[in-house]
Each structure stands twice: as structure tokens, then as C-alpha cells.
Amino acid sequence: MKIKFTYLFLIIGLLVSASALAQETELEEPTDDLGNVSDAFQENFFEALKQKAIENYELALTALKKAERAAKDNETSKAVVYFEMAKNQKHLKMFEDAEENFKKVIESQGEQLDVMEALYDLYYVKRDYNAAIPLVKKLILRDEDYKEDLANLYHRTQQYDAALELLDELDESWGETAYRNALRRQIYKITGNSEGAIKNLESKIDKNPKKEQDYLNLIFLYSEQGETAKAFETAKELLKNQPKSQLAHLALYKFYLEEGNTTEAMRSMNIVFGSTKIERESKYKVLGDFLNFVGKNPEYESDLEGVINQFSSEGSGQVYEQLGDYYLTKQDKEAALRFYEKGAALDEDNFSLIKNTLLLQIDVKKYEAAKTLSENALSTFPAQPLLYLLNGVANNRLNQSDMAIESLETGVDFLLDNPKMEKDFYEQLHIAYTNKGDSKRATEYKKKAEGISLSN
């Protein structure tokens, strides 16, 4: 859902006015461009903002009610209060009251963008999608990005034909996206009318054979129905009518692989990898298929370098993770680790990649690198016990017992019902205290480790 809130212009005006008022003498009647605003109004309004900031929404509403009374007949000031009331009521799940107050603001001040967006967000939260549709249609007149929201709302209100029509319009205007493709496929599955959808698309292609998205939708439907031959023919027909189509190769490479035409499969995959029109996630999927293909056809392994070069400018850890996985299956640990480390440096939030990198670093005895990576990763994942364990292992191997003990004793407190890892912690603590020469503590942890029996 599209969210792009800005602070309501009314409140900005009020804040500016309050700053100016602070510079006036106490004898002057407080006034601003909103009309006469009393000290009581300002005090209660800003008290409400303070309470809302610390999530005391009930107290904020109490202050706002006082501000409403102090506003008297000042409609602009009341609108500001109603807007703030609605936001607090939304937090308290008082949805009906919030909706009523948002509508009061619109009635008083007109269809201000900020208020309309806030009301739309409320409808979405309370799942009142039918009420959201006319509002989003108005928002589209201000910002066409809301068209994607409208397609989603049509889907949620079971207006599937309208949703599909709008999705096609958006793909035609803006190009395809993974989100819209997923939404379209969801609709096809829900309606179950694949045969009708196929006939409709075939008719549309007959009338306009230059519309790329219709071919792609038809290829998907044929594939879903298990009609692979028809899907393949449709993809080739698309390429015939639009020789420069890059998206056609997203389907063609797979069909070529299945029929054993490796030359054409490689050509299609390379077009996908080099395309500026195809989304990154789709490329990653093709990369996965390509690596599986090379695993079964090692004579094409020399093509890997070219593929890697095409992805190198994207700066994505996911690519290097896939490459590392591939080389690990080939038992080439050095190559796998090289790619894992590149990926981990680019994608610090990818826990599985960091974990695999650390395990392999320890396996090939790169203890300093494992120590550094695990320390850095703990700043992102401070509650992950495995990182403390691997940091402890690395420090133990480097004979840095005190650092190992600190990491291991901290990490064991984060464990939740994991006997295997708990045993590993105690074994590493036994090693650390033994290396330190503290035989008493070493024995304690050795007994703890031996006391944990693991079921097969």
C-alpha cells in the first residue's frame, strides 16, 4: 500500500503561529492567521502532541477535547483538533470515531491531500476496502502511483476483471513488476477461469499482436495449465512479432533447457542477465536455474565468469550467495568462500549468508576473518546465539581465551530450547577455561556439556 504522509498544513501553520506568539507581550491578545487562538487552546493542543509522541493516546485525546472547547467557533482550529483526534483514535483502534473526525476535517477544510491519505490508511487498516476505492480514485487525480493501490483494492473486493484491466494498463504504461505479476496470477488462481482468461488473451493478441504483456500473461496461463508446448509456441510467437523483446527470454530459456537446446538456452539466459528491463529478483531465479544447468553440464562452467561479470555491478549479496552455494556443492570450498565473503560484505542484513560464511571460514581455518565477521554481525544481530558461539570458536582457535569466554557466556543467555547448541557452548567454554588454566571452571562446563543428552 502506498503511504506518503506529510504533516498537515494546518498544524504547520499553528506551530509557526505559536512561535510568533511566544515573542509577543503578555498584554497582547494571541492572534494568528487561523484567527483568535487562546492560550488554553495552545497549551492543551501542544500537551496533546507531547502525549501522542510518547504514545499516551488516551491522555492526548483528553487534552484535545479541552483544546476543542477552547477553540470555540474557530473552525480552522477545530479542524486541526479533529485531525489529531482521528490519528490518536486510530492508534487506539477507535476506527469509527477516527473516520468521523477525518470526515469532519474534509467537510470543514476541503479535500486536503494529507487528510485524504490518512483516511485511506485508516480504511486499509480496518479493511474497509469498498470505502477506500472512491477515495483512492480521487487520490489518483493527484498522484497516479495510487493506480497500483486501486488494482489491489479491486482484487480485495473481488472486482477481478477491473483489477486485471488496470494491471494490464499499468504494465503497458510503466512496464511489468514482480508485484503486479504476482497479483495477476493470484487473481487467475482465485477465479479458476483459466480457460476463459486464455480465450480472452488469445483474442486480444489477434487484435493487437504487438502488446508484449498479453503474450506473457498467456504464456503463464498455458504453463499453469500444463500446456507447455502452447506456452513455448506463444513465447516464440512473441519473439517473432517483437524481435527485440527481452521479456520473452524469461520464458524461452526454460523451454530451451527442457528440450535440450543448450545453445539457445544459454543465449536466452545471457539476454536476461544483461537486460535493463527485467527485475533483479527474476534474474536471480534464472541464475539459480543456470547454476543447476551448469552443475549437470560442467562443459558450460567457463560461461560462469561472463555471468558473474554481468552481475558484479549490481552490488547484491544474493548473487554471490547463490554462486557460493553452487561451488560448495562442487566441494570447491575456496571458491565458495570467496563468493560468500563478497556477498557478506555487500549484504550485512542477510543472516543465512553470514552464517554460511562463518561456518566455512572456520572450516578452512580462517579464524581471524571469522572473528572479525562475527563481531561485525553481532552489531546487526545482537540476539543471535550462533554468532556468539562462532565468535567463541574463532577466539578459542586463536588462543584468545578471555575474549572467547566473554562471547560464549553472553551468547548462552540468548539460547531458547536448543540442547545441541547449548552443549556446543559448554564444550567451547570448557576449552576456553582449560586454555586459560582455570581447571575448576573448565570442569564445571565439561560436566554441563556431558549432562546434556541429545536424542537421535
C-alpha positions as CSV (number, residue, x, y, z in Angstrom):
1,M,0.0,0.0,0.0
2,K,1.2,3.5,-0.9
3,I,2.0,5.6,2.1
4,K,3.5,9.1,1.8
5,F,2.2,11.2,4.7
6,T,3.3,14.8,5.1
7,Y,2.5,16.9,8.1
8,L,-0.9,18.7,7.8
9,F,-0.5,22.3,6.6
10,L,-2.9,23.4,9.3
11,I,-0.7,22.1,12.1
12,I,2.4,23.7,10.4
13,G,0.5,27.0,10.4
14,L,-0.3,26.6,14.0
15,L,3.2,25.8,15.0
16,V,4.5,28.8,13.2
17,S,1.9,30.9,14.8
18,A,2.8,29.6,18.3
19,S,6.4,30.5,17.7
20,A,5.4,34.0,16.7
21,L,3.1,34.3,19.7
22,A,5.9,33.5,22.1
23,Q,7.6,36.7,21.1
24,E,4.6,38.9,21.9
25,T,3.9,40.7,25.2
26,E,1.7,39.1,27.8
27,L,-0.8,42.0,27.4
28,E,-1.5,41.3,23.7
29,E,-4.3,39.0,22.7
30,P,-2.8,36.0,21.0
31,T,-3.8,36.0,17.3
32,D,-2.5,34.4,14.2
33,D,-3.6,33.6,10.6
34,L,-6.0,31.0,12.0
35,G,-8.0,33.6,13.8
36,N,-8.1,34.2,17.5
37,V,-6.4,31.4,19.4
38,S,-6.4,31.4,23.2
39,D,-3.6,30.3,25.5
40,A,-5.8,27.5,26.7
41,F,-6.1,26.1,23.2
42,Q,-2.4,26.3,22.6
43,E,-1.5,24.7,25.9
44,N,-3.9,21.8,25.5
45,F,-3.1,21.3,21.9
46,F,0.7,21.1,22.4
47,E,0.1,18.9,25.5
48,A,-1.8,16.5,23.2
49,L,1.1,16.5,20.8
50,K,3.5,15.7,23.6
51,Q,1.4,12.9,24.9
52,K,0.9,11.4,21.5
53,A,4.7,11.5,20.9
54,I,5.2,9.2,24.0
55,E,2.2,7.0,22.9
56,N,-0.2,8.2,25.7
57,Y,-3.1,8.3,23.3
58,E,-5.8,8.5,25.9
59,L,-4.2,11.5,27.6
60,A,-3.7,13.1,24.2
61,L,-7.4,12.7,23.5
62,T,-8.3,14.3,26.8
63,A,-6.1,17.3,26.0
64,L,-7.6,17.6,22.5
65,K,-11.1,17.7,23.9
66,K,-10.1,20.6,26.1
67,A,-8.5,22.3,23.1
68,E,-11.7,21.7,21.1
69,R,-13.7,23.5,23.8
70,A,-11.1,26.3,23.9
71,A,-11.3,26.7,20.1
72,K,-14.9,27.9,20.4
73,D,-16.1,29.0,16.9
74,N,-12.8,28.9,15.2
75,E,-13.5,26.2,12.5
76,T,-9.9,26.1,11.3
77,S,-8.6,25.4,14.8
78,K,-11.3,22.8,15.3
79,A,-10.2,21.1,12.1
80,V,-6.7,20.8,13.4
81,V,-8.0,19.2,16.6
82,Y,-10.2,16.8,14.7
83,F,-7.3,15.7,12.6
84,E,-5.2,15.0,15.7
85,M,-8.1,13.3,17.4
86,A,-8.5,10.9,14.5
87,K,-4.9,9.9,14.5
88,N,-4.9,9.1,18.2
89,Q,-8.2,7.3,17.8
90,K,-6.7,5.2,15.0
91,H,-3.9,4.1,17.3
92,L,-6.5,3.1,19.9
93,K,-8.4,1.2,17.3
94,M,-11.4,3.5,17.7
95,F,-11.9,3.3,14.0
96,E,-15.5,4.7,13.7
97,D,-14.6,7.8,15.8
98,A,-11.4,8.3,13.8
99,E,-13.3,8.1,10.5
100,E,-15.9,10.6,11.7
101,N,-13.2,13.1,12.7
102,F,-11.3,12.7,9.4
103,K,-14.6,13.4,7.6
104,K,-15.2,16.5,9.8
105,V,-11.8,17.9,8.6
106,I,-12.7,17.3,5.0
107,E,-16.1,18.9,5.4
108,S,-14.6,21.9,7.0
109,Q,-11.4,22.4,5.1
110,G,-12.0,20.6,1.8
111,E,-10.2,17.6,0.3
112,Q,-6.7,18.2,1.6
113,L,-4.2,15.6,0.4
114,D,-2.8,14.8,3.9
115,V,-6.3,14.1,5.3
116,M,-7.4,12.0,2.4
117,E,-4.2,9.9,2.6
118,A,-4.7,9.5,6.4
119,L,-8.3,8.4,5.8
120,Y,-7.2,6.0,3.2
121,D,-4.7,4.5,5.6
122,L,-7.5,4.1,8.1
123,Y,-9.8,2.3,5.7
124,Y,-6.9,0.0,4.8
125,V,-6.1,-0.8,8.4
126,K,-9.8,-1.6,9.2
127,R,-10.1,-3.5,5.9
128,D,-12.9,-1.4,4.6
129,Y,-11.8,-1.7,1.0
130,N,-15.1,-0.7,-0.6
131,A,-15.0,2.6,1.2
132,A,-11.3,3.1,0.2
133,I,-12.0,2.7,-3.6
134,P,-13.7,6.1,-4.3
135,L,-11.2,7.8,-2.1
136,V,-8.3,6.3,-4.0
137,K,-9.8,7.3,-7.3
138,K,-9.7,10.9,-6.1
139,L,-6.1,10.4,-4.9
140,I,-5.2,9.1,-8.4
141,L,-6.0,12.6,-9.8
142,R,-3.3,14.0,-7.6
143,D,-0.8,11.1,-7.9
144,E,-1.0,8.3,-10.5
145,D,1.1,6.0,-8.3
146,Y,-2.2,5.2,-6.5
147,K,-3.4,3.3,-9.5
148,E,-1.5,0.3,-8.2
149,D,-3.3,0.6,-4.9
150,L,-6.6,0.7,-6.8
151,A,-5.7,-2.6,-8.6
152,N,-5.1,-4.2,-5.2
153,L,-8.4,-2.8,-3.9
154,Y,-10.3,-4.2,-6.9
155,H,-8.7,-7.6,-6.1
156,R,-9.6,-7.4,-2.4
157,T,-13.2,-6.5,-3.3
158,Q,-13.4,-9.3,-5.9
159,Q,-13.7,-7.0,-8.9
160,Y,-11.3,-9.2,-10.8
161,D,-12.0,-8.0,-14.3
162,A,-11.4,-4.4,-13.3
163,A,-8.2,-5.4,-11.5
164,L,-6.8,-7.3,-14.5
165,E,-7.7,-4.4,-16.9
166,L,-5.9,-1.9,-14.6
167,L,-2.9,-4.2,-14.2
168,D,-2.5,-4.5,-18.0
169,E,-2.8,-0.7,-18.3
170,L,-0.1,-0.2,-15.7
171,D,2.2,-2.8,-17.3
172,E,1.7,-1.1,-20.7
173,S,2.5,2.4,-19.3
174,W,5.1,1.6,-16.6
175,G,6.5,-1.8,-17.6
176,E,5.9,-5.0,-15.6
177,T,6.8,-5.6,-12.0
178,A,7.1,-8.7,-9.9
179,Y,4.3,-7.4,-7.6
180,R,1.8,-6.9,-10.4
181,N,2.6,-10.2,-12.0
182,A,2.1,-11.9,-8.6
183,L,-1.2,-10.1,-8.1
184,R,-2.4,-11.1,-11.6
185,R,-1.5,-14.8,-11.0
186,Q,-3.3,-14.7,-7.7
187,I,-6.4,-13.5,-9.5
188,Y,-6.2,-16.2,-12.1
189,K,-6.0,-18.8,-9.3
190,I,-8.9,-17.4,-7.3
191,T,-11.2,-17.1,-10.3
192,G,-10.3,-20.6,-11.6
193,N,-11.5,-19.5,-15.0
194,S,-8.2,-20.1,-16.8
195,E,-9.9,-21.3,-20.0
196,G,-11.9,-18.0,-20.2
197,A,-8.8,-16.0,-19.5
198,I,-6.8,-17.9,-22.2
199,K,-9.5,-17.2,-24.8
200,N,-9.7,-13.6,-23.8
201,L,-5.9,-13.2,-24.2
202,E,-5.8,-15.1,-27.5
203,S,-8.5,-12.7,-28.8
204,K,-6.6,-9.7,-27.6
205,I,-3.4,-10.9,-29.2
206,D,-5.2,-11.4,-32.5
207,K,-6.4,-7.9,-32.4
208,N,-3.1,-6.4,-31.3
209,P,-0.1,-8.7,-31.8
210,K,2.3,-6.0,-30.6
211,K,1.2,-5.9,-27.0
212,E,4.0,-7.8,-25.1
213,Q,2.2,-8.2,-21.8
214,D,-0.7,-10.2,-23.3
215,Y,1.8,-12.8,-24.6
216,L,3.5,-13.0,-21.2
217,N,0.1,-13.4,-19.4
218,L,-0.8,-16.1,-21.9
219,I,2.5,-18.0,-21.5
220,F,1.9,-18.0,-17.8
221,L,-1.6,-19.4,-18.1
222,Y,-0.6,-22.1,-20.6
223,S,2.2,-23.1,-18.2
224,E,-0.2,-23.2,-15.2
225,Q,-2.5,-25.5,-17.2
226,G,0.4,-27.8,-18.1
227,E,0.2,-26.9,-21.8
228,T,4.0,-26.5,-22.2
229,A,4.0,-26.8,-25.9
230,K,1.5,-24.0,-26.4
231,A,3.4,-21.8,-23.9
232,F,6.6,-22.4,-25.8
233,E,4.9,-21.6,-29.1
234,T,3.5,-18.4,-27.7
235,A,6.9,-17.3,-26.4
236,K,8.4,-17.9,-29.9
237,E,5.5,-16.0,-31.5
238,L,6.2,-13.1,-29.2
239,L,9.8,-13.0,-30.3
240,K,8.8,-13.3,-33.9
241,N,6.4,-10.3,-33.6
242,Q,8.8,-8.4,-31.3
243,P,12.4,-9.5,-32.1
244,K,13.8,-7.1,-29.5
245,S,11.7,-8.4,-26.7
246,Q,13.9,-9.2,-23.7
247,L,11.0,-10.4,-21.5
248,A,10.3,-13.2,-24.0
249,H,13.5,-14.8,-23.0
250,L,12.3,-15.2,-19.4
251,A,10.1,-17.9,-20.7
252,L,12.2,-19.1,-23.6
253,Y,15.3,-20.1,-21.7
254,K,13.4,-22.6,-19.6
255,F,11.7,-24.2,-22.6
256,Y,15.0,-24.5,-24.4
257,L,16.6,-26.2,-21.4
258,E,13.7,-28.7,-21.2
259,E,14.1,-29.7,-24.8
260,G,17.9,-29.9,-24.5
261,N,18.7,-26.9,-26.8
262,T,21.5,-25.7,-24.7
263,T,22.8,-23.2,-27.2
264,E,19.6,-21.3,-27.4
265,A,19.0,-21.7,-23.6
266,M,22.4,-20.0,-23.0
267,R,21.6,-17.3,-25.5
268,S,18.3,-16.5,-23.8
269,M,19.8,-16.6,-20.3
270,N,22.5,-14.2,-21.3
271,I,19.9,-11.8,-22.7
272,V,18.0,-12.0,-19.4
273,F,21.2,-11.3,-17.4
274,G,22.1,-8.3,-19.5
275,S,18.6,-6.8,-19.6
276,T,17.7,-3.5,-18.2
277,K,14.0,-4.2,-18.3
278,I,14.0,-7.4,-16.2
279,E,13.7,-7.1,-12.5
280,R,16.6,-8.2,-10.3
281,E,14.5,-10.9,-8.5
282,S,13.6,-12.5,-11.8
283,K,17.3,-12.5,-12.8
284,Y,18.2,-14.3,-9.6
285,K,15.7,-17.0,-10.3
286,V,17.2,-17.5,-13.8
287,L,20.7,-17.5,-12.2
288,G,19.6,-20.4,-9.9
289,D,18.4,-22.4,-13.0
290,F,21.6,-21.5,-14.8
291,L,23.7,-22.8,-11.9
292,N,21.7,-26.1,-11.8
293,F,22.2,-26.4,-15.5
294,V,26.0,-25.9,-15.3
295,G,26.1,-28.4,-12.4
296,K,24.6,-31.0,-14.8
297,N,26.6,-29.8,-17.8
298,P,30.1,-28.9,-16.5
299,E,31.3,-28.2,-20.0
300,Y,29.5,-24.8,-19.7
301,E,31.3,-23.8,-16.5
302,S,33.5,-21.5,-18.5
303,D,30.4,-19.4,-19.1
304,L,30.1,-18.7,-15.4
305,E,32.7,-15.9,-15.5
306,G,30.8,-14.0,-18.0
307,V,27.6,-14.3,-16.0
308,I,29.4,-13.2,-12.8
309,N,30.7,-10.1,-14.6
310,Q,27.2,-9.2,-15.6
311,F,26.0,-9.3,-12.0
312,S,29.1,-7.7,-10.5
313,S,27.8,-4.1,-11.0
314,E,24.6,-4.8,-9.1
315,G,26.2,-5.0,-5.7
316,S,23.9,-7.7,-4.4
317,G,24.9,-10.2,-1.8
318,Q,22.2,-12.6,-3.0
319,V,24.0,-13.2,-6.3
320,Y,27.3,-14.1,-4.5
321,E,25.4,-16.4,-2.1
322,Q,24.0,-18.4,-5.0
323,L,27.4,-18.7,-6.5
324,G,28.9,-19.7,-3.2
325,D,26.2,-22.4,-2.8
326,Y,27.0,-23.7,-6.3
327,Y,30.7,-24.0,-5.6
328,L,30.1,-25.6,-2.2
329,T,28.1,-28.4,-3.9
330,K,31.1,-28.9,-6.1
331,Q,33.3,-29.2,-3.0
332,D,35.3,-26.2,-4.1
333,K,35.4,-24.5,-0.7
334,E,37.9,-21.8,-1.6
335,A,35.7,-20.6,-4.5
336,A,32.6,-20.9,-2.4
337,L,34.1,-18.9,0.4
338,R,35.4,-16.2,-2.0
339,F,31.8,-15.6,-3.2
340,Y,30.3,-15.9,0.3
341,E,32.7,-13.3,1.6
342,K,32.0,-10.9,-1.2
343,G,28.3,-11.3,-0.6
344,A,28.5,-10.9,3.2
345,A,30.4,-7.6,2.7
346,L,27.6,-6.3,0.5
347,D,24.6,-7.7,2.4
348,E,25.1,-7.2,6.2
349,D,21.4,-8.0,6.9
350,N,21.5,-11.5,5.3
351,F,21.8,-13.7,8.3
352,S,21.9,-17.0,6.4
353,L,24.7,-15.7,4.2
354,I,26.7,-14.5,7.2
355,K,26.1,-17.9,8.9
356,N,27.3,-19.9,5.9
357,T,30.3,-17.6,5.5
358,L,31.3,-18.0,9.2
359,L,30.9,-21.8,9.1
360,L,33.1,-22.1,6.0
361,Q,35.7,-19.7,7.4
362,I,36.1,-21.8,10.5
363,D,36.1,-25.0,8.4
364,V,39.1,-23.7,6.3
365,K,40.8,-22.3,9.4
366,K,40.4,-18.6,8.6
367,Y,39.9,-17.7,12.2
368,E,40.8,-14.1,12.2
369,A,38.3,-13.4,9.4
370,A,35.6,-15.4,11.3
371,K,36.3,-13.4,14.4
372,T,36.0,-10.1,12.6
373,L,32.9,-11.0,10.6
374,S,31.1,-12.4,13.7
375,E,31.9,-9.3,15.7
376,N,30.6,-7.1,13.0
377,A,27.5,-9.2,12.5
378,L,26.6,-9.0,16.2
379,S,26.0,-5.3,15.8
380,T,23.2,-6.2,13.4
381,F,22.0,-9.4,15.1
382,P,22.8,-8.8,18.8
383,A,20.5,-11.6,20.0
384,Q,21.6,-14.4,17.7
385,P,23.3,-17.1,19.9
386,L,25.0,-18.8,16.9
387,L,27.1,-15.6,16.2
388,Y,28.4,-15.6,19.8
389,L,29.2,-19.3,19.6
390,L,31.1,-19.0,16.3
391,N,32.9,-15.9,17.7
392,G,33.9,-18.0,20.7
393,V,35.1,-20.8,18.5
394,A,37.2,-18.4,16.4
395,N,38.7,-16.8,19.6
396,N,39.4,-20.3,21.1
397,R,41.3,-21.3,17.9
398,L,43.3,-18.0,18.2
399,N,44.1,-18.8,21.8
400,Q,42.3,-15.6,22.9
401,S,40.6,-17.3,25.9
402,D,39.2,-14.2,27.7
403,M,37.5,-12.9,24.5
404,A,36.1,-16.4,23.8
405,I,34.7,-16.6,27.4
406,E,33.1,-13.2,27.2
407,S,31.4,-14.0,23.9
408,L,30.3,-17.5,24.9
409,E,28.9,-16.6,28.4
410,T,27.0,-13.7,26.8
411,G,25.6,-15.8,24.0
412,V,24.4,-18.7,26.1
413,D,21.9,-16.4,27.8
414,F,20.1,-15.9,24.4
415,L,19.5,-19.6,23.9
416,L,15.9,-20.9,23.9
417,D,15.3,-24.6,23.9
418,N,18.3,-25.7,21.7
419,P,20.1,-28.5,23.6
420,K,22.5,-29.1,20.7
421,M,23.8,-25.6,20.6
422,E,23.8,-25.4,24.4
423,K,26.1,-28.4,24.5
424,D,28.3,-26.7,22.0
425,F,28.5,-23.6,24.1
426,Y,29.6,-25.5,27.2
427,E,32.2,-27.5,25.2
428,Q,33.7,-24.3,23.9
429,L,33.7,-22.8,27.4
430,H,35.4,-25.9,28.7
431,I,38.1,-25.4,26.0
432,A,38.4,-21.6,26.8
433,Y,38.8,-22.1,30.6
434,T,41.2,-25.0,30.0
435,N,43.4,-22.8,27.8
436,K,43.2,-20.1,30.4
437,G,44.4,-22.6,33.1
438,D,41.2,-22.4,35.2
439,S,40.7,-26.1,35.7
440,K,37.8,-25.6,38.2
441,R,35.6,-23.7,35.7
442,A,36.7,-25.9,32.9
443,T,35.5,-29.0,34.8
444,E,32.2,-27.3,35.6
445,Y,31.4,-26.7,31.9
446,K,32.6,-30.1,30.9
447,K,30.1,-31.6,33.3
448,K,27.4,-29.3,32.0
449,A,28.1,-30.4,28.4
450,E,28.1,-34.1,29.4
451,G,24.8,-33.6,31.3
452,I,23.0,-32.8,28.1
453,S,21.8,-35.9,26.2
454,L,20.8,-35.4,22.6
455,S,18.1,-37.5,21.1
456,N,18.9,-39.1,17.8
